[in-house]
Amino acid sequence: MVALMNVQPGFMGMSHFSEAHHRVHDLTFGFLLGTGVVGMLAQVRRPAQNGTAQLMALTPFAGLVVVAALTNVAVLQIPWVALGACTFLAATLHPSRGDLFRSFSRSRPSRAMLALVAIAAGPLLALGFTNIVLQRTDPSEHAAGGHYGFLAALSLTVIGVALLASPRLGGWRIAAWVAGCLPALLGLASLLFPDASSSLEPVWALAAIAWGAAFIWVAELSWQRSREAEPSGGVTSTQVTDGGRAQPWAYVPGVIVVVLILLFAVMHLSGGGGPGLHTPPAGGH
């Protein structure tokens, strides 16, 4: 829905999504819900082997709940509450629900991935704290729409999903891709829409893209090494393949990134605009 409203301003009569200074906020909302959707799609095939992806699907909604508790009711909105409730219900019915958390105590986390999480945690927590304060104190329409709360939840989601991927349990590869794609997409959106409210400064946008690429690269190296270390015919908790072939769902995050990049490029070349666009109000954050 967010993608359609950015491509076709005024889609379904919701002109809010056609306003240029809301671009980053609207996309952030899409990134949060998209994380849940990708995690649920991973359960369509072999859910018992994709427990990490199920937990990943819960992460953005958990972040939104935490931010709503720390800020105000403007963050509470029907779309994510409804999807979050359905995702929670799915988790309670998951084939591996009894072992979703216990398996982490038996895991061997990737030190390189944890190191990258530690590097990103400071800036992400600072971004989250800043937006929590804005959500509580700013009188603008952005706070009224819960937009700063969405950005704070995205910061927590990146940290949470990256931590879930680091132990390298079933479904971790999908989580690693999502953890890398989220900050990269935020950085890309900030570069393409520099005048939009809450867009990152160019240096931070490039840093977010670089960190996302580095996290995915380290995760892919770890995945290849885990496959090489497996005995012939053996199956380990880090394996996300079927008969030596990557599961189709493992490529979903990459496909989404390619589609969004093409979408952003087309919008940028066409001016990213449409009827009803206006510049951010004076004093915008």
Secondary structure as the mmCIF struct_conf table of DSSP 4:
data_model
#
loop_
_struct_conf.conf_type_id
_struct_conf.id
_struct_conf.beg_label_comp_id
_struct_conf.beg_label_asym_id
_struct_conf.beg_label_seq_id
_struct_conf.end_label_comp_id
_struct_conf.end_label_asym_id
_struct_conf.end_label_seq_id
HELX_RH_AL_P HELX_RH_AL_P1 VAL A 2 VAL A 7
BEND BEND1 GLN A 8 GLN A 8
TURN_TY1_P TURN_TY1_P1 PRO A 9 GLY A 10
HELX_RH_3T_P HELX_RH_3T_P1 PHE A 11 GLY A 13
HELX_RH_3T_P HELX_RH_3T_P2 SER A 15 SER A 18
HELX_RH_3T_P HELX_RH_3T_P3 ALA A 20 HIS A 22
HELX_RH_AL_P HELX_RH_AL_P2 ARG A 23 LEU A 41
TURN_TY1_P TURN_TY1_P2 ALA A 42 GLN A 43
BEND BEND2 VAL A 44 ARG A 45
HELX_RH_3T_P HELX_RH_3T_P4 PRO A 47 GLN A 49
HELX_RH_AL_P HELX_RH_AL_P3 GLY A 51 LEU A 70
BEND BEND3 THR A 71 THR A 71
HELX_RH_3T_P HELX_RH_3T_P5 VAL A 73 VAL A 75
HELX_RH_AL_P HELX_RH_AL_P4 ILE A 78 THR A 92
TURN_TY1_P TURN_TY1_P3 LEU A 93 LEU A 93
TURN_TY1_P TURN_TY1_P4 PRO A 95 SER A 96
HELX_RH_3T_P HELX_RH_3T_P6 ARG A 97 ASP A 99
TURN_TY1_P TURN_TY1_P5 LEU A 100 PHE A 101
HELX_RH_3T_P HELX_RH_3T_P7 ARG A 102 ARG A 106
HELX_RH_AL_P HELX_RH_AL_P5 ARG A 111 THR A 137
BEND BEND4 SER A 140 SER A 140
HELX_RH_AL_P HELX_RH_AL_P6 GLU A 141 ALA A 144
TURN_TY1_P TURN_TY1_P6 GLY A 145 GLY A 146
HELX_RH_AL_P HELX_RH_AL_P7 HIS A 147 ALA A 165
TURN_TY1_P TURN_TY1_P7 SER A 166 PRO A 167
TURN_TY1_P TURN_TY1_P8 GLY A 170 GLY A 171
HELX_RH_AL_P HELX_RH_AL_P8 TRP A 172 LEU A 192
TURN_TY1_P TURN_TY1_P9 PRO A 194 ASP A 195
BEND BEND5 ALA A 196 ALA A 196
TURN_TY1_P TURN_TY1_P10 SER A 197 SER A 198
HELX_LH_PP_P HELX_LH_PP_P1 SER A 199 GLU A 201
HELX_RH_AL_P HELX_RH_AL_P9 PRO A 202 ALA A 229
BEND BEND6 GLU A 230 GLU A 230
HELX_LH_PP_P HELX_LH_PP_P2 PRO A 231 PRO A 231
TURN_TY1_P TURN_TY1_P11 SER A 232 GLY A 233
TURN_TY1_P TURN_TY1_P12 SER A 237 THR A 238
STRN STRN1 THR A 241 ASP A 242
TURN_TY1_P TURN_TY1_P13 GLY A 243 GLY A 244
STRN STRN2 ARG A 245 ALA A 246
HELX_RH_3T_P HELX_RH_3T_P8 PRO A 248 TYR A 251
HELX_RH_AL_P HELX_RH_AL_P10 VAL A 252 LEU A 269
TURN_TY1_P TURN_TY1_P14 SER A 270 GLY A 271
BEND BEND7 GLY A 272 GLY A 272
TURN_TY1_P TURN_TY1_P15 PRO A 275 GLY A 276
HELX_LH_PP_P HELX_LH_PP_P3 THR A 279 PRO A 281
TURN_TY1_P TURN_TY1_P16 ALA A 282 GLY A 283
#
